């Protein structure tokens, strides 16, 4: 009984990590188009660029195509597929954690997220 629960927990954990990574990438993409974006956003983009690779690896772990949303009804099938690429993706996320936190705390980012909130809400489809 414990094994199926642990496998399901891994899938949901992977899904949450994927949602986090996708959110950061969406924020950076949305703010790229802001006409008055400060130079430090380019720094965030550079430092957080490994997250694009992490997104790709997490999507592969979950058997998703690039950008495809996760359906809760697919979870049992995802459990069967395994978690082979998860360790690399988790390492990339862990490596980027301080920069992600700085992105969330950045005054410009926080002030401009309201402008792009609809885009972010559309993305979050878990």
Secondary structure, DSSP 4 states (H G I P E B T S, - for coil): -HHHHHHHHHHHHHHHHHHHHHHHHHHHHHHHT-TT--THHHHHHHHTTHHHHHHHHHHHHTT--TTPPP-GGGHHHHHHH--TTHHHHHHHHHHTHHHHHHHHH-HHHHHHHTTTHHHHHHH---
